[in-house]
Structures are given as structure tokens and as C-alpha cells.
Amino acid sequence: MSLATIADGVVPQQNWLDKIGAGHVILGTALLLYPLVGSDFFLTQIAGYSMIFGVLSLSLMLLAGYGGMLSLAQITVAGIAAYAVAILGSNNSNVLGFGWPWWIVVPFAVAAAAVSSALIGWISVRTEGIYTLMITLAIATATFYFAQQNYAIFNGHSGYAGIHAPVFWGIDWRDPKPFYYLCLGLAILSYAAVLYGSRSTFGMTLQAIRDNPRRMRALGYHVTAHKVFAWFLAGILAGLAGVLLVWFNGRVSPGTIGVDVAIDILIIAVIGGLRHPIGPFVGAIVVILMQTFAIDIVGAERFNTLIGLVFLAIVFVSPDGILGLWGRIKPHLAQESLRAGP
Amino acid sequence: MTENLAANRLQSSGAYALELDGVARHFGALVALSGIDMRIAAGERRAVLGSNGAGKTTLFNAVTGDFLPTAGRIRFFGEDITDLPPHERIRRGLRRTYQISQLFRGLSVLDSIFLACRGVSRRRFSLLRPAASDVNMVQAESILNAVHLEAYRDTLVATLSHGQQRQLEIALALAGAPRFILFDEPAAGLSPTERRDLVAILNALPKHIGYIIIEHDLDVALRVSEYVSMMHNGRLFKEGTPQEIEADPEVQEIYLGGKHG
């Protein structure tokens, strides 16, 4: 009754809703209300952590799904932002720590990540496919060992600890609920930006370069410059995730940017699906849940085996990840509901 | 002949759309192109004929910069473009189509043409979605109509038929105010009706747009060109009007009377 009247009366709002999509509104509302029921553990360790890794994998999805460039260096880029937060802000390691306020530190950290990402991109875009993967793996490994062995800047294998999320507006942003909303805010913004950007001029050029770089050159595009710019944008996403990651952990060490984490991000992106920006978040939830609870199911020695088997099963059934699986099930569900209907 | 070339080099001006001086391309021991001298006036429409392996597509690749010539110079409207990367040549008004369609399978037809228009204008890096009133979008719509693809405006390129993909190839080359186009076998694999449409599209191009067309179908080639260059084993071997070429006994021996006859 009243709902229908409201919907009829306010036409622009209806358009606005149509534009965003009912699925997004339902999902967004559920995520906004989740802290009413979720425990602190689930809010931070599962939901918050998944969203951080979701944004990290989204940066990979942007490169791989739209640009056809597979990278293993996304955690390296996030790590650069994390180390920048530790070094430019405050920590308790007595090595470096300029003590700058967070609102100066964060833009610097994200900018450092984006520029580093562009640099990694500039080095790796001269290769394709498996070779890009190998070059980025080499960069990730080299950065890991450099951080581990360098004490002047990275404080060696112990890294930096005692890093605090900021406190402002009377809120300690590392408390479970505020931190959850911080992660949610970043996740929604990144997701919306990538979704919108996929139909922007640059988004289309990136997909066209993925499909046929030679033709793009023959249309007047500087293909390398476009690829490097994609790396720069992906670096912004990874950098923002890196800032939240260091606030979440309260510390950053070479272990944060290890090759195992780099592979986790690739697995998250592949399990979720690289076709749509929601994929990385779906993948992140699945992988984080498994990493957290597989130990309870199969014990500490075998939980990686279980994760590996689930990964194999998903990739075997659907090369497009869970998104592809959903794409195949959806028409069947629609048919079922048609049959069940009056 | 050498003096003549030297004189041409000195006098080079914007009168020629395309000038090739001694262009050669070697792949190891294989000589794909050798000593190609060519002058094509602005607005001229030229057919390049020759059997498979004669070096026609290699000639196109050298002009567009897909790979650099081993020797020789290439000038485009008087400017030496020999050392420019492909995208810089395109921004000066050069376009090409490919023998095997080179398209964007994941994009729609309209978006592909839009990108072709945007490629030679500003805002190539724009993070905003183009509005329907965007100047390049409007251009894309009009090119869409010019090549009769309006019914497939929002169709995914991967799902187009071969003939439609060939039409899109041409649409991409027409985008963004070209001054000179290289058509590489645009009629390959087209039905007789589609070939007629192709001839109509080529003949309807604005007079200032010149082109070179590589075409095995002599019927098409001779109807859309004013002048013909014959290639054989990487060399230019004969030039003349379509009638002269058709009547030339040597040409008939090598090309028309051969397996392509």
C-alpha cells in the first residue's frame, strides 16, 4: 500500500534504485546491519579481513580480468603502503617512525603504493601471460627478501609493531564495529569505482587491449601507457587495502608480504571469478572462512590440503570460479521457479 | 632513376599522401620486401595486386609500423614517419584494416567504434563513462550507420558473423577522420551481396580520403581503384591503370593466368 505509493510518487528515486540494482541494495543493507548480530570475532577476523583481502584481490581482478595481466605482486604493493604507514606514522620498534598524523600518512602511503605499482607494471607489461606472472613473482620474492635483510629501513625480519589505527571523532577505529564499517566503506567504494570504471573510456580501452593490443595500437593508442596506468589504479586499491591491513594487524613484517600471501590473493581471485568485481569478495569470504575453520575440521596439519582440494574442485567444475558456477546455476533456478509458479 | 629519387626526396611536400623510398624488409635471409619506391597522391585510390607471398601485407606492416623496415624511408603527407611508433602514425591520419579481422571480442560493436574514434582524440584515459552526447559517441553512431551495422549496435563482437566482422573492420578504419587507409583484403570471405556493399562503401568515401587496397578479387579491386601496382617476390613489378594491368601479358602470365586465374 504505502510502499507502492511512495515508489510511484518519487520517480527519480526509483531511477536511482534501478541504476544501483536491487541485489546491490539488499546486499548493502545486510552488510550495514550485520554488526547488530555478528560477534566481534566475525566482524573483524572474518568480515573485516575478508573485505581487506577482497579489495586486494579486486586490484588483481582489475589487472587480470579487464587488462589480461596476471600479477603476483599485489601484496607487495599493499606491503609498501603498510611499511609506509609504519615508518611515516608511529610504531614502537625504535628504528624509524616520523610520527606524522594519519591524515598525512595515509595519502603518502597510498601514493607510494600506486607509484610502486606503476613501476612494477612498467617493468612487467613488456611480457605477457605466464611471463608477467613470473616477473611479478620475482619482484614479490625480491621485495620479501630485501625487507627481511634490510634493517635500516624495513627493520629486518621483525619489521614494525605497535602501529595503531587512528582515533578521531571520539572513535577508536580499531574497535570491532568501527573497523568493520571502515572495511565495509572501503570495500563498497572500491567495488563501485571498479564497476563504474569498467564502462568508462579507460575501462573499455583496457578491455580492448586485453582482447587485441595490436589493433589498439592501430587505432592510435599507446598500449604500454594504458597498461601502466591500469597498474597505477590497481596500486591505489592495493595501497588502501595495505593501510587497513597494517591497522588490522597492528604490525608489518616480511611475513606480511610473503609469497604464500601473494599466492593466496591469486587463489582468492581465481576461486571468486575474474569476470566481475564481486568475484574477489566472494572468493575472499570463502578462502578466509576456510583458512579460519579448516583447522577445526581436519586439524592443523591438513588444513592446507583441504583448501587445495576445494580450489581444485571449484576450478575443475567452473574455470570462471564461483561467479561462473552461479552463472550456470541461475538459468536452472529460474526454470525451477517458473515450473513452481502458478 | 637515382637522380629522380634524390630530386623527389628534396622536393617532398604535402602533395603526396604516401611516399616510399627504397623500402626493404628482411626476415633473416628471407627478403620479404626489396627496393620499394612508391608515390601516392593525396586522395588517390590504389590497388596492390600480387600472388600470395608477394609482400603486400609486409608492405602494409612497414607503413603502419607494425614492424620497421630494414632499409628505406617512409613519408606521410611530407613527414618522415619511418621511426615513429604505430600509434603516432595513426594519430597523423593513417588507418588500416587487417586480412584476418583484429577485433575486440569482449566489447559491443558500438563501443569498439567509439574506441576507434576516441583513439585519435583527447580523453583516452578518461575515468568517466562517455555520455550518449559525447562527440566520439555521436561519430561512432554515424559510422555504425555508414557500414550498415546499426542493427548490431549493442551486439558482442564475438557473436558477429564473418561478414559483419569484416564490416566492423572497415568501420574501425573509417573512425576518427582518416586521411589515408590501407585495406588488406577487405572482401575476403564475403558473399557476392556483401562484396557489392563493400564496393559501394569504398566508392562512397569522401574524395579526400585516399587508400591502398590489397585484393585478390580483381573484380572488386579494379572497380574501386584508379591505379594499380603489381608486386612479385617482394618487388614492385608493374604499375598502370586497371585497363593496362588487365591487358598486360606479363601480368597475365604471373598473376591472372596462374593459379589465381
Interface residues (C-beta under 8 A of the other chain):
Chain A: Y196 G197 R199 S200 T201 F202 G203 M204 T205 Q207 A208 R210 D211 N212 R214 R215 M216 R217 A218 L219 G220 Y221 H222 V223 H226 F229
Chain B: T64 D66 P85 P86 H87 I90 R91 R95 R96 Y98 Q102 L103 F104 R105 G106 L107 D111 S112 F114 L115 A116 R118 G119 V120 R123 R124 F125 S126 L127 L128 R129 P130 L172 A175 G176
